[in-house]
Amino acid sequence: MKNEQPLRRGNRLGKYRIRRRLGVGGFATVYAAYDEVEGIDVALKLPHSGWVARELLDDFRREVRIAARLDHPNILPLRSASFINERFVVVYALGQETLSDRLSRRLTTVRALSFSAQLLEALAYAHQHRVIHCDVKPENVILFPDGRARLADFGLAKVATRTVQASGSGTIGYMAPEQAMGSPSFRSDVFAWGLITYRMLAGELPRWPFEWPPPGIQRLRRRVSRDFVALLQRCLQPAPRGRFADAVQTLAAFKSVFANRPERSAMPCPCCRQLPRRSVR
Protein backbone atom coordinates (compact mmCIF):
# COMPACT_ATOMS: atom_id res chain seq x y z
CA MET A 1 0.00 0.00 0.00
CA LYS A 2 1.09 3.54 -0.71
CA ASN A 3 1.33 6.09 2.05
CA GLU A 4 -2.12 7.46 2.79
CA GLN A 5 -2.92 11.07 2.10
CA PRO A 6 -5.97 12.71 3.68
CA LEU A 7 -8.75 13.46 1.22
CA ARG A 8 -10.00 17.01 0.84
CA ARG A 9 -13.26 18.55 -0.31
CA GLY A 10 -13.64 18.04 -4.05
CA ASN A 11 -11.19 15.11 -4.26
CA ARG A 12 -12.48 12.10 -6.16
CA LEU A 13 -12.20 8.46 -5.19
CA GLY A 14 -13.63 6.41 -8.02
CA LYS A 15 -17.20 7.58 -8.54
CA TYR A 16 -17.27 9.38 -5.17
CA ARG A 17 -16.60 13.10 -4.71
CA ILE A 18 -15.50 14.02 -1.19
CA ARG A 19 -17.58 16.64 0.58
CA ARG A 20 -16.05 16.71 4.06
CA ARG A 21 -14.27 14.63 6.65
CA LEU A 22 -16.63 13.35 9.34
CA GLY A 23 -14.12 11.92 11.77
CA VAL A 24 -10.83 10.12 12.37
CA GLY A 25 -10.38 7.18 14.72
CA GLY A 26 -7.71 4.65 15.53
CA PHE A 27 -9.19 2.28 12.97
CA ALA A 28 -10.37 4.44 10.05
CA THR A 29 -11.21 7.84 8.63
CA VAL A 30 -14.82 8.57 7.64
CA TYR A 31 -15.86 11.02 4.91
CA ALA A 32 -19.16 12.34 3.62
CA ALA A 33 -19.19 11.95 -0.15
CA TYR A 34 -21.43 12.20 -3.18
CA ASP A 35 -21.96 9.22 -5.46
CA GLU A 36 -21.83 10.83 -8.91
CA VAL A 37 -23.27 7.76 -10.62
CA GLU A 38 -26.26 7.06 -8.36
CA GLY A 39 -26.72 10.70 -7.37
CA ILE A 40 -26.86 10.09 -3.60
CA ASP A 41 -24.92 11.11 -0.50
CA VAL A 42 -22.95 8.35 1.22
CA ALA A 43 -20.46 7.82 4.01
CA LEU A 44 -17.06 6.38 3.10
CA LYS A 45 -15.04 4.56 5.73
CA LEU A 46 -11.38 4.14 4.81
CA PRO A 47 -9.53 1.83 7.23
CA HIS A 48 -5.95 2.92 7.88
CA SER A 49 -3.39 1.06 5.81
CA GLY A 50 -2.22 -1.04 8.77
CA TRP A 51 -5.64 -2.65 8.97
CA VAL A 52 -5.64 -3.82 5.37
CA ALA A 53 -2.27 -5.52 5.28
CA ARG A 54 -2.26 -8.76 3.34
CA GLU A 55 -2.55 -10.98 6.40
CA LEU A 56 -5.78 -9.25 7.45
CA LEU A 57 -7.57 -9.21 4.10
CA ASP A 58 -9.19 -12.61 4.61
CA ASP A 59 -10.55 -11.43 7.94
CA PHE A 60 -11.93 -8.29 6.33
CA ARG A 61 -13.59 -10.20 3.52
CA ARG A 62 -15.20 -12.63 5.92
CA GLU A 63 -16.46 -9.94 8.29
CA VAL A 64 -17.71 -7.66 5.51
CA ARG A 65 -19.79 -10.58 4.23
CA ILE A 66 -21.22 -11.08 7.70
CA ALA A 67 -22.06 -7.39 7.99
CA ALA A 68 -23.68 -7.39 4.54
CA ARG A 69 -26.06 -10.16 5.64
CA LEU A 70 -27.35 -8.21 8.67
CA ASP A 71 -30.53 -6.78 7.21
CA HIS A 72 -32.39 -4.86 9.92
CA PRO A 73 -33.96 -1.37 10.10
CA ASN A 74 -31.69 -0.42 13.01
CA ILE A 75 -28.43 -1.63 11.49
CA LEU A 76 -26.63 0.74 9.14
CA PRO A 77 -26.74 -0.89 5.70
CA LEU A 78 -23.41 -1.66 4.10
CA ARG A 79 -23.70 -0.62 0.45
CA SER A 80 -20.37 -1.95 -0.78
CA ALA A 81 -16.75 -2.72 0.12
CA SER A 82 -13.95 -2.67 -2.44
CA PHE A 83 -10.51 -1.36 -3.32
CA ILE A 84 -10.50 1.98 -5.11
CA ASN A 85 -7.15 3.43 -6.16
CA GLU A 86 -5.41 0.92 -3.86
CA ARG A 87 -7.46 2.06 -0.86
CA PHE A 88 -9.96 -0.18 0.90
CA VAL A 89 -13.30 1.67 0.91
CA VAL A 90 -16.43 0.68 2.81
CA VAL A 91 -19.58 2.54 1.74
CA TYR A 92 -22.56 3.18 4.02
CA ALA A 93 -25.72 5.25 3.98
CA LEU A 94 -25.06 8.77 5.25
CA GLY A 95 -26.84 9.75 8.45
CA GLN A 96 -27.50 13.15 9.98
CA GLU A 97 -25.20 12.80 12.99
CA THR A 98 -23.96 10.27 15.55
CA LEU A 99 -25.46 9.65 18.96
CA SER A 100 -22.22 11.07 20.36
CA ASP A 101 -22.98 14.36 18.58
CA ARG A 102 -26.57 14.27 19.83
CA LEU A 103 -25.48 13.81 23.44
CA SER A 104 -24.09 17.35 23.42
CA ARG A 105 -27.72 18.57 23.45
CA ARG A 106 -30.60 17.85 25.80
CA LEU A 107 -32.37 14.53 25.28
CA THR A 108 -35.96 14.07 26.42
CA THR A 109 -36.82 10.84 28.19
CA VAL A 110 -38.98 9.81 25.24
CA ARG A 111 -36.19 10.36 22.73
CA ALA A 112 -33.57 8.64 24.91
CA LEU A 113 -35.78 5.58 25.31
CA SER A 114 -36.46 5.56 21.58
CA PHE A 115 -32.75 5.43 20.78
CA SER A 116 -32.20 2.85 23.52
CA ALA A 117 -34.96 0.59 22.19
CA GLN A 118 -33.72 0.82 18.61
CA LEU A 119 -30.13 0.09 19.60
CA LEU A 120 -31.26 -2.91 21.63
CA GLU A 121 -33.30 -4.28 18.72
CA ALA A 122 -30.25 -4.02 16.45
CA LEU A 123 -28.13 -5.94 18.97
CA ALA A 124 -30.81 -8.56 19.54
CA TYR A 125 -31.03 -9.20 15.79
CA ALA A 126 -27.24 -9.49 15.54
CA HIS A 127 -27.03 -11.83 18.53
CA GLN A 128 -29.72 -14.03 17.00
CA HIS A 129 -27.38 -14.33 14.02
CA ARG A 130 -24.43 -15.15 16.35
CA VAL A 131 -22.63 -11.84 15.69
CA ILE A 132 -21.01 -9.91 18.56
CA HIS A 133 -20.44 -6.24 17.83
CA CYS A 134 -17.56 -5.61 20.30
CA ASP A 135 -17.54 -1.82 19.96
CA VAL A 136 -20.99 -0.52 20.90
CA LYS A 137 -20.56 3.19 21.59
CA PRO A 138 -22.37 6.46 20.76
CA GLU A 139 -19.98 7.16 17.85
CA ASN A 140 -21.20 3.95 16.19
CA VAL A 141 -24.89 4.83 16.48
CA ILE A 142 -25.92 6.83 13.41
CA LEU A 143 -29.05 8.99 13.60
CA PHE A 144 -31.30 9.88 10.69
CA PRO A 145 -33.78 12.78 10.26
CA ASP A 146 -36.81 10.48 10.69
CA GLY A 147 -35.75 9.63 14.25
CA ARG A 148 -34.29 6.28 13.30
CA ALA A 149 -31.10 5.07 14.98
CA ARG A 150 -28.83 2.60 13.22
CA LEU A 151 -25.88 0.73 14.68
CA ALA A 152 -22.76 0.79 12.51
CA ASP A 153 -19.43 -1.03 12.28
CA PHE A 154 -20.68 -4.61 12.48
CA GLY A 155 -18.01 -7.05 11.48
CA LEU A 156 -15.22 -4.53 11.01
CA ALA A 157 -15.18 -3.78 14.73
CA LYS A 158 -14.87 -7.50 15.37
CA VAL A 159 -11.78 -7.71 13.17
CA ALA A 160 -10.22 -4.87 15.13
CA THR A 161 -11.01 -6.57 18.42
CA ARG A 162 -9.36 -9.81 17.37
CA THR A 163 -6.24 -8.27 15.91
CA VAL A 164 -5.23 -5.03 17.61
CA GLN A 165 -3.86 -6.62 20.76
CA ALA A 166 -4.15 -9.79 22.78
CA SER A 167 -5.82 -8.03 25.71
CA GLY A 168 -8.83 -6.96 23.67
CA SER A 169 -10.00 -3.79 22.02
CA GLY A 170 -12.90 -1.40 21.97
CA THR A 171 -13.65 2.02 23.34
CA ILE A 172 -12.50 2.08 26.96
CA GLY A 173 -15.43 4.12 28.27
CA TYR A 174 -17.96 1.58 26.98
CA MET A 175 -15.97 -1.63 27.32
CA ALA A 176 -17.09 -4.42 29.62
CA PRO A 177 -14.42 -5.58 32.13
CA GLU A 178 -14.09 -9.03 30.57
CA GLN A 179 -13.66 -7.52 27.12
CA ALA A 180 -10.75 -5.44 28.41
CA MET A 181 -9.19 -8.78 29.39
CA GLY A 182 -9.63 -10.18 25.88
CA SER A 183 -12.83 -12.21 26.39
CA PRO A 184 -15.73 -10.39 24.68
CA SER A 185 -19.13 -12.09 24.52
CA PHE A 186 -22.78 -11.27 23.89
CA ARG A 187 -22.90 -10.12 27.51
CA SER A 188 -20.23 -7.51 26.69
CA ASP A 189 -22.56 -5.90 24.13
CA VAL A 190 -25.33 -5.91 26.76
CA PHE A 191 -23.01 -4.08 29.16
CA ALA A 192 -22.17 -1.44 26.55
CA TRP A 193 -25.88 -0.96 25.76
CA GLY A 194 -26.54 -0.46 29.47
CA LEU A 195 -23.80 2.18 29.71
CA ILE A 196 -25.15 4.12 26.73
CA THR A 197 -28.71 4.00 28.03
CA TYR A 198 -27.61 5.05 31.50
CA ARG A 199 -25.66 7.99 30.09
CA MET A 200 -28.61 9.16 27.99
CA LEU A 201 -31.00 9.08 30.94
CA ALA A 202 -28.75 10.01 33.87
CA GLY A 203 -26.43 12.39 32.05
CA GLU A 204 -23.30 10.64 33.37
CA LEU A 205 -21.27 7.64 32.28
CA PRO A 206 -20.61 4.97 34.92
CA ARG A 207 -16.92 4.12 35.21
CA TRP A 208 -14.71 1.42 36.65
CA PRO A 209 -15.13 -0.28 39.09
CA PHE A 210 -18.84 0.15 38.15
CA GLU A 211 -20.09 0.11 41.70
CA TRP A 212 -23.83 0.55 42.15
CA PRO A 213 -25.32 3.11 42.39
CA PRO A 214 -23.27 5.14 39.90
CA PRO A 215 -23.23 8.95 39.72
CA GLY A 216 -26.46 10.38 38.33
CA ILE A 217 -28.70 7.74 39.90
CA GLN A 218 -31.14 10.29 41.33
CA ARG A 219 -31.78 11.80 37.92
CA LEU A 220 -32.27 8.32 36.46
CA ARG A 221 -34.81 7.43 39.16
CA ARG A 222 -36.77 10.61 38.46
CA ARG A 223 -37.08 9.78 34.77
CA VAL A 224 -37.87 6.05 34.64
CA SER A 225 -39.58 3.40 36.72
CA ARG A 226 -38.01 1.35 39.49
CA ASP A 227 -38.23 -1.73 37.26
CA PHE A 228 -36.27 -0.05 34.49
CA VAL A 229 -33.59 1.04 36.95
CA ALA A 230 -33.34 -2.60 38.08
CA LEU A 231 -32.99 -3.72 34.45
CA LEU A 232 -30.08 -1.33 33.92
CA GLN A 233 -28.47 -2.43 37.18
CA ARG A 234 -28.47 -6.02 35.94
CA CYS A 235 -26.99 -5.01 32.57
CA LEU A 236 -24.20 -3.12 34.34
CA GLN A 237 -23.04 -5.92 36.61
CA PRO A 238 -19.21 -6.07 36.43
CA ALA A 239 -19.29 -9.89 36.43
CA PRO A 240 -20.74 -11.07 33.09
CA ARG A 241 -22.71 -13.93 34.67
CA GLY A 242 -24.76 -11.35 36.54
CA ARG A 243 -26.08 -9.86 33.27
CA PHE A 244 -28.59 -11.05 30.72
CA ALA A 245 -27.09 -13.72 28.48
CA ASP A 246 -27.54 -11.63 25.34
CA ALA A 247 -29.49 -8.76 23.81
CA VAL A 248 -32.40 -11.06 22.97
CA GLN A 249 -33.04 -11.67 26.68
CA THR A 250 -32.42 -7.99 27.43
CA LEU A 251 -34.96 -6.88 24.83
CA ALA A 252 -37.58 -9.24 26.25
CA ALA A 253 -37.02 -7.77 29.72
CA PHE A 254 -37.10 -4.23 28.27
CA LYS A 255 -40.50 -4.84 26.67
CA SER A 256 -41.80 -6.50 29.83
CA VAL A 257 -40.95 -3.48 31.98
CA PHE A 258 -43.13 -1.20 29.87
CA ALA A 259 -45.86 -3.77 29.24
CA ASN A 260 -46.29 -4.14 33.01
CA ARG A 261 -46.46 -0.36 33.59
CA PRO A 262 -48.35 1.03 30.59
CA GLU A 263 -49.40 4.21 32.38
CA ARG A 264 -45.73 5.24 32.77
CA SER A 265 -44.37 3.86 29.53
CA ALA A 266 -42.36 6.14 27.31
CA MET A 267 -40.94 3.35 25.19
CA PRO A 268 -41.49 3.62 21.44
CA CYS A 269 -43.29 0.67 19.93
CA PRO A 270 -40.44 -1.69 18.94
CA CYS A 271 -42.39 -2.83 15.87
CA CYS A 272 -43.49 0.47 14.33
CA ARG A 273 -40.61 2.63 15.64
CA GLN A 274 -43.08 5.38 16.53
CA LEU A 275 -42.52 7.74 19.43
CA PRO A 276 -45.47 7.84 21.85
CA ARG A 277 -47.70 10.87 21.54
CA ARG A 278 -47.66 11.59 25.25
CA SER A 279 -44.46 13.29 26.34
CA VAL A 280 -42.71 12.23 29.53
CA ARG A 281 -40.29 14.38 31.50
Kinemage of the C-alpha trace (Angstrom):
@kinemage 1
@onewidth
@group {chain A} dominant
@subgroup {mainchain}
@vectorlist {calphas} color= white
{ca met a 1} P 0.000 0.000 0.000
{ca lys a 2} L 1.094 3.537 -0.715
{ca asn a 3} L 1.330 6.091 2.051
{ca glu a 4} L -2.120 7.457 2.790
{ca gln a 5} L -2.916 11.075 2.103
{ca pro a 6} L -5.970 12.712 3.681
{ca leu a 7} L -8.747 13.459 1.223
{ca arg a 8} L -10.001 17.009 0.842
{ca arg a 9} L -13.256 18.545 -0.312
{ca gly a 10} L -13.638 18.037 -4.046
{ca asn a 11} L -11.188 15.114 -4.259
{ca arg a 12} L -12.482 12.102 -6.160
{ca leu a 13} L -12.203 8.464 -5.193
{ca gly a 14} L -13.626 6.408 -8.021
{ca lys a 15} L -17.201 7.583 -8.537
{ca tyr a 16} L -17.268 9.382 -5.173
{ca arg a 17} L -16.599 13.099 -4.707
{ca ile a 18} L -15.496 14.018 -1.194
{ca arg a 19} L -17.580 16.642 0.578
{ca arg a 20} L -16.051 16.707 4.056
{ca arg a 21} L -14.273 14.626 6.649
{ca leu a 22} L -16.634 13.354 9.336
{ca gly a 23} L -14.115 11.916 11.772
{ca val a 24} L -10.830 10.118 12.368
{ca gly a 25} L -10.379 7.177 14.716
{ca gly a 26} L -7.708 4.654 15.533
{ca phe a 27} L -9.190 2.284 12.966
{ca ala a 28} L -10.367 4.436 10.052
{ca thr a 29} L -11.212 7.835 8.627
{ca val a 30} L -14.816 8.571 7.639
{ca tyr a 31} L -15.856 11.016 4.915
{ca ala a 32} L -19.165 12.342 3.623
{ca ala a 33} L -19.185 11.955 -0.152
{ca tyr a 34} L -21.433 12.201 -3.181
{ca asp a 35} L -21.957 9.217 -5.464
{ca glu a 36} L -21.830 10.832 -8.909
{ca val a 37} L -23.275 7.757 -10.623
{ca glu a 38} L -26.256 7.061 -8.359
{ca gly a 39} L -26.718 10.703 -7.366
{ca ile a 40} L -26.860 10.090 -3.598
{ca asp a 41} L -24.916 11.108 -0.503
{ca val a 42} L -22.954 8.351 1.216
{ca ala a 43} L -20.457 7.818 4.011
{ca leu a 44} L -17.059 6.376 3.097
{ca lys a 45} L -15.039 4.557 5.729
{ca leu a 46} L -11.376 4.138 4.809
{ca pro a 47} L -9.531 1.834 7.227
{ca his a 48} L -5.954 2.924 7.883
{ca ser a 49} L -3.395 1.059 5.815
{ca gly a 50} L -2.218 -1.040 8.772
{ca trp a 51} L -5.639 -2.653 8.969
{ca val a 52} L -5.635 -3.822 5.374
{ca ala a 53} L -2.273 -5.522 5.280
{ca arg a 54} L -2.259 -8.757 3.338
{ca glu a 55} L -2.549 -10.982 6.404
{ca leu a 56} L -5.780 -9.248 7.454
{ca leu a 57} L -7.571 -9.211 4.104
{ca asp a 58} L -9.193 -12.606 4.610
{ca asp a 59} L -10.546 -11.426 7.943
{ca phe a 60} L -11.931 -8.293 6.325
{ca arg a 61} L -13.588 -10.197 3.520
{ca arg a 62} L -15.197 -12.626 5.924
{ca glu a 63} L -16.459 -9.944 8.293
{ca val a 64} L -17.713 -7.657 5.511
{ca arg a 65} L -19.788 -10.577 4.231
{ca ile a 66} L -21.220 -11.076 7.702
{ca ala a 67} L -22.060 -7.389 7.987
{ca ala a 68} L -23.680 -7.387 4.541
{ca arg a 69} L -26.064 -10.162 5.644
{ca leu a 70} L -27.346 -8.211 8.668
{ca asp a 71} L -30.530 -6.777 7.213
{ca his a 72} L -32.391 -4.855 9.923
{ca pro a 73} L -33.956 -1.369 10.098
{ca asn a 74} L -31.690 -0.418 13.005
{ca ile a 75} L -28.426 -1.635 11.490
{ca leu a 76} L -26.627 0.740 9.140
{ca pro a 77} L -26.741 -0.891 5.703
{ca leu a 78} L -23.413 -1.662 4.097
{ca arg a 79} L -23.697 -0.623 0.448
{ca ser a 80} L -20.368 -1.950 -0.780
{ca ala a 81} L -16.753 -2.720 0.117
{ca ser a 82} L -13.946 -2.667 -2.435
{ca phe a 83} L -10.510 -1.363 -3.324
{ca ile a 84} L -10.495 1.985 -5.115
{ca asn a 85} L -7.148 3.433 -6.158
{ca glu a 86} L -5.413 0.920 -3.862
{ca arg a 87} L -7.463 2.057 -0.856
{ca phe a 88} L -9.961 -0.183 0.902
{ca val a 89} L -13.297 1.670 0.906
{ca val a 90} L -16.434 0.676 2.808
{ca val a 91} L -19.575 2.541 1.745
{ca tyr a 92} L -22.558 3.178 4.019
{ca ala a 93} L -25.724 5.245 3.977
{ca leu a 94} L -25.064 8.768 5.246
{ca gly a 95} L -26.841 9.755 8.446
{ca gln a 96} L -27.498 13.155 9.981
{ca glu a 97} L -25.203 12.799 12.994
{ca thr a 98} L -23.963 10.274 15.548
{ca leu a 99} L -25.460 9.654 18.956
{ca ser a 100} L -22.216 11.070 20.358
{ca asp a 101} L -22.982 14.356 18.577
{ca arg a 102} L -26.567 14.271 19.834
{ca leu a 103} L -25.476 13.810 23.443
{ca ser a 104} L -24.089 17.347 23.419
{ca arg a 105} L -27.718 18.575 23.452
{ca arg a 106} L -30.598 17.851 25.805
{ca leu a 107} L -32.372 14.532 25.281
{ca thr a 108} L -35.957 14.075 26.421
{ca thr a 109} L -36.822 10.842 28.188
{ca val a 110} L -38.976 9.807 25.242
{ca arg a 111} L -36.187 10.360 22.732
{ca ala a 112} L -33.567 8.641 24.907
{ca leu a 113} L -35.784 5.581 25.312
{ca ser a 114} L -36.457 5.559 21.578
{ca phe a 115} L -32.747 5.434 20.780
{ca ser a 116} L -32.201 2.852 23.520
{ca ala a 117} L -34.962 0.586 22.187
{ca gln a 118} L -33.724 0.815 18.608
{ca leu a 119} L -30.133 0.088 19.599
{ca leu a 120} L -31.255 -2.911 21.629
{ca glu a 121} L -33.298 -4.276 18.716
{ca ala a 122} L -30.246 -4.024 16.455
{ca leu a 123} L -28.126 -5.943 18.966
{ca ala a 124} L -30.813 -8.564 19.540
{ca tyr a 125} L -31.026 -9.202 15.791
{ca ala a 126} L -27.238 -9.489 15.542
{ca his a 127} L -27.027 -11.828 18.527
{ca gln a 128} L -29.718 -14.029 17.000
{ca his a 129} L -27.376 -14.328 14.025
{ca arg a 130} L -24.433 -15.146 16.346
{ca val a 131} L -22.635 -11.842 15.694
{ca ile a 132} L -21.015 -9.911 18.559
{ca his a 133} L -20.442 -6.235 17.827
{ca cys a 134} L -17.561 -5.615 20.298
{ca asp a 135} L -17.541 -1.821 19.962
{ca val a 136} L -20.987 -0.518 20.902
{ca lys a 137} L -20.561 3.194 21.588
{ca pro a 138} L -22.366 6.464 20.757
{ca glu a 139} L -19.980 7.157 17.850
{ca asn a 140} L -21.198 3.946 16.189
{ca val a 141} L -24.893 4.825 16.481
{ca ile a 142} L -25.925 6.830 13.411
{ca leu a 143} L -29.049 8.986 13.602
{ca phe a 144} L -31.298 9.884 10.689
{ca pro a 145} L -33.778 12.775 10.263
{ca asp a 146} L -36.809 10.480 10.687
{ca gly a 147} L -35.745 9.629 14.247
{ca arg a 148} L -34.288 6.278 13.301
{ca ala a 149} L -31.100 5.072 14.984
{ca arg a 150} L -28.832 2.596 13.222
{ca leu a 151} L -25.880 0.731 14.681
{ca ala a 152} L -22.759 0.792 12.510
{ca asp a 153} L -19.432 -1.028 12.282
{ca phe a 154} L -20.680 -4.606 12.481
{ca gly a 155} L -18.012 -7.051 11.480
{ca leu a 156} L -15.222 -4.526 11.012
{ca ala a 157} L -15.175 -3.781 14.729
{ca lys a 158} L -14.874 -7.504 15.372
{ca val a 159} L -11.779 -7.712 13.170
{ca ala a 160} L -10.219 -4.869 15.130
{ca thr a 161} L -11.006 -6.566 18.424
{ca arg a 162} L -9.357 -9.810 17.371
{ca thr a 163} L -6.240 -8.273 15.912
{ca val a 164} L -5.234 -5.032 17.607
{ca gln a 165} L -3.865 -6.616 20.755
{ca ala a 166} L -4.145 -9.789 22.780
{ca ser a 167} L -5.820 -8.027 25.710
{ca gly a 168} L -8.828 -6.965 23.673
{ca ser a 169} L -10.002 -3.790 22.019
{ca gly a 170} L -12.900 -1.404 21.969
{ca thr a 171} L -13.651 2.016 23.336
{ca ile a 172} L -12.505 2.084 26.962
{ca gly a 173} L -15.426 4.122 28.269
{ca tyr a 174} L -17.957 1.582 26.976
{ca met a 175} L -15.973 -1.630 27.320
{ca ala a 176} L -17.088 -4.422 29.622
{ca pro a 177} L -14.424 -5.576 32.126
{ca glu a 178} L -14.088 -9.030 30.570
{ca gln a 179} L -13.658 -7.515 27.116
{ca ala a 180} L -10.753 -5.444 28.413
{ca met a 181} L -9.193 -8.781 29.387
{ca gly a 182} L -9.633 -10.177 25.880
{ca ser a 183} L -12.825 -12.212 26.390
{ca pro a 184} L -15.729 -10.386 24.680
{ca ser a 185} L -19.126 -12.089 24.516
{ca phe a 186} L -22.778 -11.270 23.890
{ca arg a 187} L -22.897 -10.123 27.506
{ca ser a 188} L -20.229 -7.507 26.687
{ca asp a 189} L -22.560 -5.900 24.132
{ca val a 190} L -25.327 -5.907 26.761
{ca phe a 191} L -23.014 -4.080 29.164
{ca ala a 192} L -22.173 -1.436 26.550
{ca trp a 193} L -25.877 -0.955 25.762
{ca gly a 194} L -26.545 -0.459 29.468
{ca leu a 195} L -23.796 2.175 29.707
{ca ile a 196} L -25.152 4.121 26.726
{ca thr a 197} L -28.710 4.001 28.027
{ca tyr a 198} L -27.612 5.050 31.498
{ca arg a 199} L -25.664 7.989 30.089
{ca met a 200} L -28.610 9.156 27.988
{ca leu a 201} L -30.999 9.083 30.939
{ca ala a 202} L -28.748 10.010 33.870
{ca gly a 203} L -26.430 12.391 32.047
{ca glu a 204} L -23.303 10.643 33.375
{ca leu a 205} L -21.274 7.638 32.276
{ca pro a 206} L -20.607 4.970 34.921
{ca arg a 207} L -16.923 4.125 35.212
{ca trp a 208} L -14.706 1.421 36.650
{ca pro a 209} L -15.133 -0.285 39.086
{ca phe a 210} L -18.837 0.148 38.148
{ca glu a 211} L -20.091 0.112 41.704
{ca trp a 212} L -23.828 0.547 42.147
{ca pro a 213} L -25.323 3.112 42.390
{ca pro a 214} L -23.272 5.137 39.896
{ca pro a 215} L -23.234 8.953 39.722
{ca gly a 216} L -26.455 10.381 38.330
{ca ile a 217} L -28.699 7.736 39.903
{ca gln a 218} L -31.142 10.289 41.334
{ca arg a 219} L -31.782 11.799 37.916
{ca leu a 220} L -32.272 8.323 36.464
{ca arg a 221} L -34.814 7.435 39.160
{ca arg a 222} L -36.771 10.608 38.461
{ca arg a 223} L -37.077 9.778 34.767
{ca val a 224} L -37.867 6.046 34.637
{ca ser a 225} L -39.582 3.397 36.723
{ca arg a 226} L -38.009 1.354 39.486
{ca asp a 227} L -38.232 -1.729 37.262
{ca phe a 228} L -36.273 -0.050 34.495
{ca val a 229} L -33.593 1.039 36.945
{ca ala a 230} L -33.336 -2.603 38.081
{ca leu a 231} L -32.994 -3.716 34.453
{ca leu a 232} L -30.085 -1.328 33.922
{ca gln a 233} L -28.474 -2.427 37.175
{ca arg a 234} L -28.469 -6.020 35.937
{ca cys a 235} L -26.986 -5.011 32.566
{ca leu a 236} L -24.199 -3.124 34.336
{ca gln a 237} L -23.043 -5.924 36.606
{ca pro a 238} L -19.214 -6.065 36.432
{ca ala a 239} L -19.293 -9.894 36.432
{ca pro a 240} L -20.736 -11.072 33.090
{ca arg a 241} L -22.710 -13.925 34.669
{ca gly a 242} L -24.763 -11.352 36.542
{ca arg a 243} L -26.078 -9.859 33.273
{ca phe a 244} L -28.589 -11.052 30.724
{ca ala a 245} L -27.093 -13.723 28.479
{ca asp a 246} L -27.535 -11.631 25.340
{ca ala a 247} L -29.488 -8.759 23.815
{ca val a 248} L -32.401 -11.058 22.970
{ca gln a 249} L -33.045 -11.669 26.678
{ca thr a 250} L -32.424 -7.995 27.427
{ca leu a 251} L -34.965 -6.879 24.825
{ca ala a 252} L -37.583 -9.241 26.250
{ca ala a 253} L -37.015 -7.771 29.718
{ca phe a 254} L -37.100 -4.228 28.273
{ca lys a 255} L -40.499 -4.844 26.670
{ca ser a 256} L -41.797 -6.505 29.827
{ca val a 257} L -40.946 -3.475 31.979
{ca phe a 258} L -43.129 -1.202 29.871
{ca ala a 259} L -45.859 -3.774 29.244
{ca asn a 260} L -46.286 -4.138 33.006
{ca arg a 261} L -46.464 -0.356 33.590
{ca pro a 262} L -48.354 1.031 30.588
{ca glu a 263} L -49.404 4.207 32.380
{ca arg a 264} L -45.735 5.236 32.774
{ca ser a 265} L -44.369 3.863 29.530
{ca ala a 266} L -42.356 6.143 27.308
{ca met a 267} L -40.938 3.348 25.189
{ca pro a 268} L -41.495 3.619 21.443
{ca cys a 269} L -43.289 0.665 19.926
{ca pro a 270} L -40.436 -1.690 18.940
{ca cys a 271} L -42.392 -2.826 15.875
{ca cys a 272} L -43.489 0.466 14.334
{ca arg a 273} L -40.608 2.629 15.641
{ca gln a 274} L -43.076 5.381 16.532
{ca leu a 275} L -42.518 7.740 19.432
{ca pro a 276} L -45.472 7.840 21.849
{ca arg a 277} L -47.697 10.869 21.539
{ca arg a 278} L -47.659 11.593 25.245
{ca ser a 279} L -44.456 13.287 26.345
{ca val a 280} L -42.713 12.231 29.525
{ca arg a 281} L -40.290 14.376 31.496
